[in-house]
């Protein structure tokens, strides 16, 4: 039973109701003043409190997606273990190119749960990506627009938008079940607001319990390399994608927003645009990142996006900053980033009057981000 599933929440809710009912029924029977009766009453109260708290925590996690899977939760609780004593995992056997396993994902995408026609509704597919350069294996969900399956577009090479979730959320729950990207894209295309694009939906977590901030970790996983090189190569091998940087963009919320901006800034030869939805712009260092930069001030500065704008040449990219003036904890970081920007970097912004750092707010950014990416990417 998944950590964020309705099944788990239903079981906990029923257990809580059963505990409350048992307490009401048993309370008169343990009303005496004897030590055993007092202990029984204390046990009933404690049991009900634990059940209520677990149910509330599970409901909050299911909504905000702090932990997407049991592995995320247990990995964070245990601190996680570095792969091969601090070394990145071994490279796949195929030495020449990134390996991809492609599967059609039935029951996903617009109107999921019913039969859909790819040439009318588009199609969601599941990729298992094994990167040779990084040694990382991870999954992605790819939404292909209806035009991808239509004869007039059979020679078309489509622009690609890579969406990266926040740490450590489940990519499927975030972008498909909660973000509704396939539905939003289909609706915007039907209204003539956007061009047909390929949407690659991923999560930033490649090792459970470790927020790597999409960095090439010294002695650890090469996450930047994975997203900047292995993922584009895998997608390009599998689909008809735009061949140049003008057709590739990134977007993400929270940690994913930071990742999207950093990847575009550091790899402007591959990406032309990035959208940050409530993302931070400094080099985060906390209990979830561990010693991410190996104690090196130079490496940490290199991952501070505002520092890079102040001290290094500006990358020739466009960045959309989506945030909120009130209630968004990353907004001060966004303000400092925007203040440091100058040409050839171009900054656009979508600012809500208020909104917290939660998916209810993130959800509001997705439609304008899709429209913005469409306006900045070009297929062939």
N, C-alpha and C positions, 0 to 999 in steps of 0.2 A: 504494500500500500504506500503510494508516494507521499512524501512529506507535505506537498502542497495540494493533495487531492481532496475532493469533497468527501470521499469515502472515509479518510482519516478524521476529518473534522466532524462528520456525522457520528462516527463511533465515539469520539470524545464527548460530543454533545449528549449522546444517549447515556454514556457512563456518568456524566455529571448529573443528569436528571435522575438516574437510578440512585446515585449517592444521596441526593437531596431527599428522594422519596424514602429511602432506607432510614435516613436520619429522622424524618418525621415519624416513621412507624416505630422505630426502636427507642426514641427519646423517652417516652413514658416508662419503658421497661428498664431504663438505666438511670432513673431519677433519684434513686436512693443516695445516701451520703457516704456509702462504703467506698474505700479506696478503689476497688475494682470497678464500681459504677462510674466514679469520677474519671478513671482512665479510659473507660469505654466512651464516655461523652467527649473527652478530649480527642480520642481517635476518630470519632465520627466527624467532629468539626474540622480536624486536620485533613481528613480524607476528602471532604467536600471542598475545602480551600484549594488543595492540590489539583483536584479535578477541574475546578473553575479556572484556575490560573493556566493550566495546560491547554484548556480549550481556547482561552483568550489569546494565548501566545501563538497557538497554531493558526487561529483565524487571522491574526495580525500578519504572521509570516506569509500566509497564503495570499494576502492582499498585496503586501509590499515586496514579497519575494526576497527577503534578506538571505534565506537559504533555499535553494531550488531543489536539492535532493538530500537524502540521508547521508550520502558521502560528504556533501558540503558541510553539513552540520557536524558530523563526527570528525571530519578533517580539521575543522576550525577548533573544535573542543580539544582535540589532541595535539594541535599545533602542526599537524601534517608531518610528513617525512620527505626529505629531499630524495629525489630519484638517484639511485646509485651513489649514495653518500656524497651528494652535492654536485655530481656530474649530470649533464643532460642525458636523457634516454638514448639508447643506441639507435643509429639510423636504420631505416627500413632496408630490406635486402635490395630493392630496386635502386641502383646507384645513379641512373641516368636522369630520372625525372620524378617529380612528386607523384605519388600514387593516389588514386581516387576510386572509391567504391560508390556507385550511383544507384539510388533506389527511388522509385516513385512512391510517395507517401500518400496513400489513400486516406480520405477522410480529413484532409487538412486544406486550408485555404478558404476562399469565399464560400460561404454556405456549407462549411465542413460538416460531415455527417450525412450528406446526401450525394447522389451521383452528379458529377459535374463534367462538362465537356471542355477539354483544354483549349480548343480554338475559340470558345466563347467566354470561359471563366478564368483561363490560365491554369497553372498547375504548380503544386509544391512538391519538390523532390528533396530527398535526404542524401547528403554527401558525407562519406567518411574520408577525411583528408589525412594523409600520412606524408608529412613534409620531410624531404631529404635534407634540405639545408639546415633546418632547425632540429630534426629528429622528433618533432612533436606530432602526435596523432590527436585529432579532434573532429567534431562533427559540425555540420552546417545544414540549415534548411534553406532551400533556394526556391523563390517564387518566380516562375516564368510567366510573362504576360500573355494574353490570348494571341497577340500578334506573332509571338514566337512560333506558333503552330499554324499560322495562316499562310497560304501559298504566296500572296503578294509580298510577304516579308521573308521568304525563304532564303534570300541572299543577305538579309539585314544582319549587321553586327551591332548588338544592343549595348547601350551604356550599362554600367554595373554600379550599384550602390550597396556597400557592405555595412550592415548594421551590427554594432557590437553592444551587447547588454551590459548592465552594471554588474559589479562583483557582488555575490557569486551566482546571480540568478540563472534559472534554467532558460535557455534560448527559446525553446518551444513555447513555454508558458508566456514568456515575455512578449515576443514579437508576433506570435500567431494568435494565441488564445487571449492575451491581454492587449497587445499593441494593435492587433487586427491589421497588420500591414497589407496582406493580400487584399482584404476588403477595401481598405483605404485607397490602394493603388488602382484597383478596378473601378472604383467610384470616380476617382479623379480623372482617369483616362476616359471614361464614358462622358464626363462633363467637358472634355477637351482642355483640361487644366494642365496635364502633363503628357510627356511622351512615353511610349512603352519602354520600360527598363527592367533589368534583372536585379532582384533583391536577394542578397546573401545575408542570412540571419544567423548570428553566432553569439557565443558568450566568451568573455575574456579568460575564464578559468581553465587552465590546462593542467593544473595540479591541485587536487582538492585541499581546501584549507589555506591556500596561499594566493594572496592578491599580488600578482606580479606587475601590475600597472603597465602591461604590454611592453615590458623591458626585456632586453637581452641581459639576463641576470648573470653576474660574474660567478662562474662555477655552477650555474643552474640552467633552467630552461631558456631557450632563445625565442622568447615570445614575440618580440619585435620582428625578428627575421621571419617567423611563422606567418604573421599577418601581412607583412610588407612584401614577402617574396613567395612563400609556399602557397598561401591562399589564392592570390591572383593567378599564379601558375595553374593551380588545380582547377579553378573556375574556367580559365581560358582553355584548358585542355578539354573540358567537358561541354562547354556551351559556345555559342556564337557571340563572342563579346567584342567590344570596341578594342582595337589594337593599340591605342595610344593613351597617354595620361588624361587627355581631354574627355575620355569616356569613363573614368573611374573616380568614384567618390566614396566617402565614409560618413557614418553618423553613429551616434551612441548616446546613451544617457548615463549620468553619474560617472563612474569609472570608465564606462564605454565612451562617454563624451570626451574625456581626457585622452583615451587611447586613439580615438578618431582624429582629434586635432594633432596629437603628437606624431602619429604615423604619416599624416599628410605633410606636416612640417619637415620631418626628417627624410621623407621619401617623395619629394615633389616631382621626381622623375616618373613616379608611378601614379600618383593621385593629384587631382587638380582642385578638389574641394572637400571640405569636411564640415559637419554640423555637430555642435556640442549641445546636448540637451541637459542642462543643469550639471555640466561637468566642471571639475576643478582644473586649474591650469598650473599649479605648482607641483613639486615632486613630493608626493605624500609619503610619510614614513610613520607607521604605527604598528600595532600588534598583528594586523592582518597582512602587512607587507613583509614583516620580519626585517632582517638586515638586507634589504633589497639591493643596496648599492655597495655592499661589501665594505662599509665604513669610509668610502671614498667621497670626499666633498666635490671633487671634479666630476665624478660620474653622476652624482645627485644633481649638480647644477646643470649638467647636460640634459637632464630629464625635466628641468623646470622650464616650462614653455614661456613664461613671462621673462625669465632671465635670458633666454635665447633671443627673444625679440629685442631686448635692451643691449645685448653685447655681440650678437652675431648678425650676419646678413639676413634680411627678411626673405622668406621663401615665396616664390611666385604662385601663391594659392589663394583661394577664397575660403573664408571661415564664417559660418553662421553661428552666432552665440544666442542660444535660446535659454532664457532664465526668467527670474521674477524679482521685481524690486523689493518686495517684502516677503519674508518667510523662507527664502531659499538660502541655505547656509553657504553655498558656493558662489553667491553673487559677488561678494567683495573680491574674490579671486578673478572672476570674470571681468570686473571693472578694471582691475590692474592690467589684465591682459589686453583689453581693448585700448586702454590708454597708451600702451607701449607699441601698438601696431602702427606701421607706416608702409607706404608702397615699396615693393610691388604686392605685399600682402593686402588683401581687401577684406574688410570686416563688414558683415551685415548682422542685424540683430532682431530677435523677436522677444519682446519683454512683456510678461504678464504683470498686472498691477500687484498681484500677490499669488503665492503658491508655495507649498512645502516641498521638501525633498522626498517625494513619494510618487508612486506610479499614477495616482490620480492626476497629478500635475504633469508628469512626463507624457501621459497620454495626450494631453492638449497640444504638445509640441509636434507630434508625429505628422499630422496633415500638412502644416506649413513647411516642415523639413522636407517632406517628399516633393512638394512643389518647388522648393528652393533648389534641391538637388537636380530636379528635372531641367530647371532653367540654366544650370551650370555644367551639365554633362552633355556630351555629344557622341552619338553613335555613327556608324558608317553603313 
